[in-house]
Amino acid sequence: MIIRSWRAVAGSDEVLEAYATHLKTTTFVEMAELPGHLGATLARRVRGTDNELVVMSFWADMDAAAHFIKGDFDDAVVKPSTQNLLQSFDLKVEYFETLISTGVVGGHDL
Protein backbone atom coordinates (compact mmCIF):
# COMPACT_ATOMS: atom_id res chain seq x y z
CA MET A 1 0.00 0.00 0.00
CA ILE A 2 1.15 3.54 -0.78
CA ILE A 3 0.45 6.49 1.52
CA ARG A 4 0.26 9.91 -0.12
CA SER A 5 0.77 12.60 2.51
CA TRP A 6 0.26 16.38 2.35
CA ARG A 7 0.35 19.13 5.01
CA ALA A 8 -1.45 22.44 5.43
CA VAL A 9 -2.47 24.96 8.08
CA ALA A 10 -6.16 25.78 8.33
CA GLY A 11 -5.87 28.47 10.95
CA SER A 12 -9.21 28.85 12.74
CA ASP A 13 -11.75 26.17 13.64
CA GLU A 14 -14.16 27.73 11.13
CA VAL A 15 -11.65 27.29 8.30
CA LEU A 16 -10.98 23.72 9.46
CA GLU A 17 -14.70 22.92 9.33
CA ALA A 18 -15.02 24.45 5.85
CA TYR A 19 -12.00 22.50 4.59
CA ALA A 20 -13.19 19.25 6.16
CA THR A 21 -16.58 19.71 4.48
CA HIS A 22 -14.84 20.36 1.16
CA LEU A 23 -12.79 17.16 1.50
CA LYS A 24 -15.79 15.08 2.51
CA THR A 25 -18.10 16.34 -0.25
CA THR A 26 -15.68 16.73 -3.17
CA THR A 27 -12.06 15.57 -2.95
CA PHE A 28 -12.65 12.33 -1.01
CA VAL A 29 -15.67 11.52 -3.20
CA GLU A 30 -13.59 12.05 -6.37
CA MET A 31 -10.75 9.92 -4.95
CA ALA A 32 -13.11 7.08 -4.05
CA GLU A 33 -14.00 6.69 -7.73
CA LEU A 34 -10.37 6.15 -8.80
CA PRO A 35 -9.05 2.61 -9.34
CA GLY A 36 -6.78 1.45 -6.53
CA HIS A 37 -7.99 4.00 -3.97
CA LEU A 38 -8.14 2.45 -0.50
CA GLY A 39 -9.28 5.40 1.63
CA ALA A 40 -8.25 8.79 2.94
CA THR A 41 -8.07 10.66 6.20
CA LEU A 42 -7.74 14.20 7.55
CA ALA A 43 -5.85 14.61 10.82
CA ARG A 44 -5.07 17.73 12.82
CA ARG A 45 -2.75 19.01 15.50
CA VAL A 46 -3.77 22.14 17.36
CA ARG A 47 -0.90 24.62 17.78
CA GLY A 48 -2.08 27.73 19.60
CA THR A 49 -4.97 29.07 17.51
CA ASP A 50 -3.94 27.18 14.36
CA ASN A 51 -5.05 23.78 13.11
CA GLU A 52 -2.13 22.02 11.43
CA LEU A 53 -3.44 19.40 9.02
CA VAL A 54 -2.21 16.21 7.44
CA VAL A 55 -4.21 14.70 4.60
CA MET A 56 -3.31 11.10 3.82
CA SER A 57 -4.70 9.00 1.03
CA PHE A 58 -4.09 5.30 0.66
CA TRP A 59 -3.48 3.54 -2.65
CA ALA A 60 -2.99 -0.05 -3.77
CA ASP A 61 0.27 0.79 -5.55
CA MET A 62 2.22 3.67 -7.13
CA ASP A 63 0.33 3.33 -10.41
CA ALA A 64 -2.92 3.97 -8.55
CA ALA A 65 -1.40 6.87 -6.59
CA ALA A 66 -0.32 8.41 -9.91
CA HIS A 67 -3.93 9.41 -10.68
CA PHE A 68 -3.20 12.74 -8.97
CA ILE A 69 -0.08 13.60 -10.95
CA LYS A 70 -0.49 16.88 -12.84
CA GLY A 71 3.15 17.91 -13.19
CA ASP A 72 6.08 16.53 -11.27
CA PHE A 73 5.36 13.30 -9.40
CA ASP A 74 5.41 15.01 -6.01
CA ASP A 75 3.51 18.20 -6.92
CA ALA A 76 0.50 18.81 -4.70
CA VAL A 77 -2.85 19.26 -6.45
CA VAL A 78 -4.52 22.16 -4.62
CA LYS A 79 -7.60 23.72 -6.17
CA PRO A 80 -7.70 27.56 -6.23
CA SER A 81 -10.70 27.57 -3.87
CA THR A 82 -8.68 25.52 -1.38
CA GLN A 83 -5.65 27.77 -1.79
CA ASN A 84 -7.83 30.76 -0.88
CA LEU A 85 -9.25 28.98 2.17
CA LEU A 86 -6.09 27.69 3.85
CA GLN A 87 -3.57 29.80 5.74
CA SER A 88 -0.66 27.86 4.19
CA PHE A 89 -0.02 24.54 2.45
CA ASP A 90 2.80 22.43 1.09
CA LEU A 91 3.45 22.59 -2.64
CA LYS A 92 4.74 19.01 -2.59
CA VAL A 93 3.34 15.69 -1.38
CA GLU A 94 5.24 12.75 0.04
CA TYR A 95 4.79 9.09 -0.85
CA PHE A 96 5.49 6.26 1.56
CA GLU A 97 5.43 2.54 0.87
CA THR A 98 3.73 0.62 3.67
CA LEU A 99 5.89 -2.17 5.05
CA ILE A 100 3.73 -3.37 7.95
CA SER A 101 0.14 -2.45 8.72
CA THR A 102 -2.65 -3.46 11.05
CA GLY A 103 -6.18 -2.29 11.71
CA VAL A 104 -8.27 -0.07 9.50
CA VAL A 105 -8.20 3.56 8.49
CA GLY A 106 -11.22 5.31 9.86
CA GLY A 107 -12.58 7.41 12.63
CA HIS A 108 -15.19 10.03 13.07
CA ASP A 109 -16.33 12.99 11.03
CA LEU A 110 -16.08 16.59 12.19
ChimeraX attribute file (.defattr): number of C-alpha atoms within 10 A of each C-alpha:
attribute: neighborCount
match mode: 1-to-1
recipient: residues
	/A:1	19
	/A:2	21
	/A:3	22
	/A:4	21
	/A:5	19
	/A:6	22
	/A:7	21
	/A:8	18
	/A:9	22
	/A:10	24
	/A:11	20
	/A:12	16
	/A:13	13
	/A:14	10
	/A:15	17
	/A:16	21
	/A:17	13
	/A:18	15
	/A:19	18
	/A:20	19
	/A:21	15
	/A:22	15
	/A:23	19
	/A:24	17
	/A:25	11
	/A:26	11
	/A:27	14
	/A:28	18
	/A:29	12
	/A:30	11
	/A:31	21
	/A:32	13
	/A:33	9
	/A:34	14
	/A:35	13
	/A:36	18
	/A:37	20
	/A:38	18
	/A:39	17
	/A:40	21
	/A:41	18
	/A:42	19
	/A:43	12
	/A:44	16
	/A:45	11
	/A:46	13
	/A:47	10
	/A:48	9
	/A:49	10
	/A:50	17
	/A:51	20
	/A:52	21
	/A:53	19
	/A:54	17
	/A:55	17
	/A:56	20
	/A:57	21
	/A:58	24
	/A:59	24
	/A:60	16
	/A:61	16
	/A:62	16
	/A:63	11
	/A:64	17
	/A:65	23
	/A:66	13
	/A:67	14
	/A:68	15
	/A:69	12
	/A:70	11
	/A:71	9
	/A:72	8
	/A:73	14
	/A:74	18
	/A:75	16
	/A:76	20
	/A:77	16
	/A:78	13
	/A:79	10
	/A:80	8
	/A:81	10
	/A:82	15
	/A:83	12
	/A:84	10
	/A:85	16
	/A:86	17
	/A:87	16
	/A:88	14
	/A:89	18
	/A:90	13
	/A:91	13
	/A:92	15
	/A:93	16
	/A:94	14
	/A:95	17
	/A:96	12
	/A:97	14
	/A:98	11
	/A:99	7
	/A:100	6
	/A:101	7
	/A:102	5
	/A:103	5
	/A:104	7
	/A:105	11
	/A:106	10
	/A:107	8
	/A:108	5
	/A:109	9
	/A:110	9
